Amino acid sequence: MEEQREPRKPNLCVTNLSAGARGGGARDEGGTTDVNLYVKLRNKEGLTEAEGSVASYLTANPDAINTLSIRKLAEYACASTATISRMCKRLKFRGYRDFRIRFYQDYLVFMRGTRQVSFDTPFAPDDTPMSIVSKIGSLTKNTITECQAFVDHGATGRAVELLGRSDNIVGVGVADSFVRLIDFQNKMLKIGKSVRITILQSEQIFLCTQATPADCGLLVSYTGKTAETLNEARILAGRGIPTVAITSGADSPLAQIVDVPILLPGIEDAAGAAYTLASQIALEYVLNVLFSIIYSQSFDEARRHLRQSKSLYLHRNLEDA
């Protein structure tokens, strides 16, 4: 969406911002390569004075770009829409939309680089407890930052549409991924949405053979190579059941089977990681996003269901019953 909640308009036009350290850029999407775009704008490399005013506003308010139309950005940066369009073309972007996506991706990459913690080995045997507290905090922040930059909003929207209109969501996952599904089921239960899972993971096949086209399969596997999950995905697809998967990388075997894959960044080496902390944080983050969007789309009804159910909790004295 172009226009949502608008950021606060600055009182004065921003004109100068000190240059920052260089950082690596996000993968090329038709714009500048190699140099991080956020850093490039901070340094105002190759920009005119008018374009520098736009760059100063953006680098001082990087989170605002997700909700700013080109018209609003021009107003807040004391520039013209023509200036912004010329700047986008100067930086080799097809238009403002492509520039906006790449700018925010590179901003998130820059921020991650300032808090570097290994995704595969976020702590070491000689770390103190307080050091681990800090590192796990950074790992969590960095993982979510990567997901924010990588996850496709269109795929997320299509997934929510399939899940939201289904009679039942059939959850499929193995080991740690299944634990994430239990948490998702618990959240959805509280707003009146059915998620069917079985604690006997080897029996998930029966959930799939009993599902109908009015249901939707939700398959969770970071690598996308788990045999049981792939088998269940093929059963659902073969029976015409809509399917959504959360997995990493477009080349994930699971992504090739389902209707809507929500792709995660490949930040973790499944074979070499000390433990699958980063991947599980990423999976939980996306499941929380799906839950929150579904909740928000029927907010009043879902909240009423939640409150009515909570009013029946056995937390009263017996004489009040």
C-alpha positions in Angstrom: 0.0 0.0 0.0 1.3 3.4 -0.9 -0.4 5.4 1.8 -0.8 4.2 5.4 0.0 5.9 8.6 2.2 8.9 7.7 5.4 9.7 9.5 5.6 13.0 11.4 6.5 15.8 9.0 9.8 17.5 10.0 9.7 21.1 10.9 12.6 22.0 8.6 14.1 20.5 5.5 17.1 18.2 6.3 20.1 19.3 4.4 23.2 17.6 5.8 24.0 14.2 7.3 27.5 13.0 8.1 28.9 10.1 6.1 28.7 6.7 7.6 30.7 3.5 7.3 30.5 1.5 4.2 28.5 -1.8 4.2 27.6 -4.6 1.8 24.5 -4.2 -0.3 21.5 -6.4 -0.7 21.3 -8.7 -3.8 20.9 -6.7 -7.0 17.3 -6.0 -8.1 17.9 -3.8 -11.1 19.6 -0.9 -9.3 23.1 -0.1 -8.1 25.4 -3.0 -7.3 28.1 -3.8 -4.8 27.8 -0.5 -2.7 25.0 -0.6 -0.1 22.4 1.9 -1.3 21.7 3.2 2.2 25.4 4.0 2.7 25.6 5.5 -0.8 22.8 7.9 0.1 24.3 8.7 3.4 27.5 9.7 1.6 25.4 11.5 -1.2 27.7 9.9 -3.8 27.1 11.4 -7.3 23.9 13.2 -6.2 22.9 16.8 -7.0 22.1 19.2 -4.2 18.3 18.7 -4.6 18.8 14.9 -4.7 21.0 15.2 -1.6 18.1 16.7 0.3 16.0 13.6 -0.5 18.9 11.4 0.5 19.3 13.2 3.8 15.6 12.9 4.7 15.6 9.1 3.8 18.7 8.3 5.8 17.5 10.2 8.8 14.1 8.5 8.6 14.7 5.1 6.9 11.7 3.3 8.3 9.4 5.9 6.9 10.0 4.8 3.3 7.6 1.9 3.6 4.6 4.2 3.9 5.7 7.2 1.8 4.4 7.8 -1.7 6.7 9.7 -4.0 4.5 12.8 -3.5 4.8 12.7 0.3 8.5 12.0 0.1 8.9 15.1 -2.1 6.9 17.2 0.4 8.9 16.0 3.4 12.3 16.3 1.7 11.5 19.8 0.3 12.0 18.5 -3.2 10.0 17.7 -6.3 8.7 14.4 -7.5 10.7 15.0 -10.7 13.9 15.2 -8.6 13.1 11.9 -6.9 12.4 10.2 -10.3 15.7 11.5 -11.7 17.5 10.3 -8.7 16.0 6.8 -9.1 17.1 6.7 -12.7 20.5 8.1 -11.9 20.9 5.1 -9.5 19.8 2.7 -12.2 16.4 1.9 -10.9 13.3 1.4 -13.1 11.3 3.6 -10.8 10.5 4.7 -7.3 8.9 1.4 -6.2 12.1 -0.6 -7.0 14.3 2.1 -5.4 12.1 2.0 -2.3 12.3 -1.8 -1.9 16.1 -1.9 -2.4 16.7 1.1 -0.1 14.9 -0.6 2.8 16.6 -3.9 2.2 20.0 -2.3 2.2 19.2 -0.3 5.3 18.3 -3.5 7.2 21.5 -5.2 5.9 23.5 -2.2 7.1 21.9 -2.3 10.6 22.6 -6.1 10.8 26.2 -5.5 10.0 26.6 -3.2 13.0 25.5 -6.1 15.3 27.2 -9.0 13.7 26.6 -12.4 15.4 27.1 -15.8 13.7 23.8 -17.4 12.7 25.3 -20.8 12.9 27.4 -20.4 16.1 26.0 -17.4 18.0 27.9 -18.3 21.2 31.1 -20.1 22.2 32.2 -22.3 25.2 34.1 -19.4 26.8 31.3 -16.9 26.6 30.0 -15.5 29.9 26.3 -15.7 30.7 25.9 -12.0 30.2 27.7 -12.2 26.8 25.3 -14.9 25.7 22.3 -12.8 26.8 23.6 -10.1 24.5 24.4 -12.4 21.6 21.0 -14.2 21.6 19.3 -10.8 21.7 21.4 -9.8 18.6 20.7 -13.1 16.9 17.0 -12.7 17.4 17.0 -9.1 16.1 19.3 -9.9 13.1 17.2 -12.9 12.1 14.0 -10.9 12.1 15.7 -8.1 10.2 16.8 -10.6 7.5 13.2 -11.9 7.3 11.8 -8.4 7.0 14.0 -7.7 4.0 13.5 -11.0 2.3 9.9 -12.1 2.8 7.7 -11.4 -0.2 4.6 -9.4 0.8 2.6 -10.7 -2.2 3.2 -14.3 -1.1 2.3 -13.5 2.5 -1.0 -11.9 1.3 -1.9 -14.9 -0.9 -1.1 -17.2 2.0 -3.3 -15.3 4.4 -6.2 -15.4 1.8 -5.9 -19.2 1.6 -5.6 -19.8 5.3 -8.2 -17.3 6.3 -11.0 -18.7 4.1 -10.3 -22.3 4.8 -12.6 -24.5 7.0 -9.5 -26.0 8.7 -5.8 -25.5 8.5 -3.9 -28.7 8.3 -0.5 -28.2 10.0 2.4 -30.4 9.0 5.9 -30.2 10.4 8.6 -32.4 12.1 10.7 -31.9 15.2 11.4 -28.3 16.1 9.3 -27.1 13.2 6.3 -29.0 14.7 6.9 -27.2 18.0 6.4 -23.9 16.2 3.1 -25.3 14.8 1.9 -26.1 18.3 2.3 -22.5 19.3 0.6 -21.3 16.1 -2.3 -23.7 16.7 -2.7 -22.4 20.3 -2.8 -18.7 19.1 -5.3 -19.5 16.3 -7.5 -21.5 18.7 -8.0 -18.5 20.9 -9.5 -16.4 18.0 -11.8 -19.2 16.8 -9.7 -20.6 13.9 -9.2 -24.3 13.6 -5.7 -25.7 13.1 -5.5 -29.5 12.9 -2.3 -31.1 14.0 -1.4 -34.5 15.5 1.1 -35.0 18.3 2.1 -38.3 16.6 4.0 -36.8 13.8 4.2 -40.1 11.9 0.4 -40.0 11.7 0.2 -36.6 9.9 -0.6 -38.5 6.8 -4.1 -39.2 8.1 -4.7 -35.4 8.5 -3.8 -35.0 4.8 -5.9 -37.9 3.5 -8.9 -36.6 5.4 -8.6 -33.0 4.3 -11.0 -31.5 1.8 -10.5 -28.8 -0.8 -12.2 -26.4 1.7 -9.2 -26.8 4.0 -5.6 -25.5 3.5 -2.4 -27.3 4.3 0.3 -25.3 6.2 3.7 -27.1 5.9 6.7 -25.9 7.8 10.3 -26.9 7.1 13.3 -24.6 7.0 15.3 -26.7 4.7 12.3 -27.9 2.7 13.9 -31.3 2.4 12.3 -33.2 5.3 11.0 -36.5 3.9 7.8 -36.7 5.9 6.9 -33.1 5.1 7.5 -33.5 1.4 5.4 -36.7 1.4 2.5 -34.9 3.0 2.8 -32.0 0.7 2.5 -34.3 -2.3 -0.6 -36.0 -0.8 -2.3 -32.6 -0.3 -1.3 -31.4 -3.8 -2.5 -34.6 -5.4 -5.9 -34.3 -3.7 -6.4 -30.7 -4.8 -6.0 -29.2 -1.3 -4.6 -25.6 -1.3 -1.1 -25.5 0.3 1.1 -22.9 1.9 4.7 -23.6 3.0 7.2 -21.7 5.0 10.7 -22.7 3.9 14.0 -21.2 2.8 15.1 -20.6 -0.7 13.3 -20.8 -4.0 15.2 -24.0 -4.8 13.7 -25.7 -1.7 12.0 -29.0 -2.9 9.0 -28.1 -0.7 8.6 -24.7 -2.5 8.2 -26.5 -5.8 5.2 -28.5 -4.6 3.0 -26.1 -2.8 0.7 -23.4 -4.1 2.2 -20.5 -2.1 5.7 -20.7 -0.7 6.7 -18.1 1.8 10.5 -18.0 1.4 12.9 -17.3 4.2 16.5 -16.2 3.8 19.1 -19.0 3.8 20.9 -17.6 6.9 21.6 -20.9 8.6 23.7 -23.9 7.6 21.5 -26.8 8.7 24.4 -29.3 8.7 27.0 -27.0 10.4 24.9 -25.0 12.9 25.6 -25.5 16.6 21.8 -25.5 17.0 18.9 -24.4 14.8 18.2 -21.2 16.7 18.1 -18.8 13.8 15.9 -20.9 11.6 13.4 -21.5 14.4 13.2 -17.8 15.1 12.6 -17.2 11.4 9.8 -19.8 11.3 8.1 -18.4 14.4 8.3 -14.9 13.1 6.5 -15.7 9.9 3.9 -17.8 11.8 3.3 -14.8 14.1 2.9 -12.5 11.1 0.3 -14.9 9.5 -1.6 -15.1 12.9 -1.5 -11.4 13.4 -2.8 -10.6 9.9 -5.6 -13.1 10.1 -6.5 -11.8 13.6 -6.5 -8.2 12.3 -8.9 -9.0 9.4 -11.6 -10.0 11.8 -10.4 -8.1 14.8 -13.6 -7.3 16.6 -15.1 -10.8 16.2 -11.8 -12.5 17.1 -11.3 -10.3 20.2 -14.9 -10.9 21.3 -14.4 -14.7 21.0 -11.1 -14.4 23.0 -12.7 -12.4 25.8 -15.8 -14.6 26.0 -13.7 -17.7 26.3 -11.4 -16.1 28.9 -14.4 -15.2 31.0 -15.1 -18.9 31.5 -11.7 -19.7 32.9 -11.7 -21.6 36.2 -10.0 -18.7 38.1 -13.0 -17.7 40.3 -13.8 -18.9 43.8 -16.1 -21.8 43.9 -18.9 -19.8 45.5 -18.9 -17.5 42.5 -19.6 -20.5 40.2 
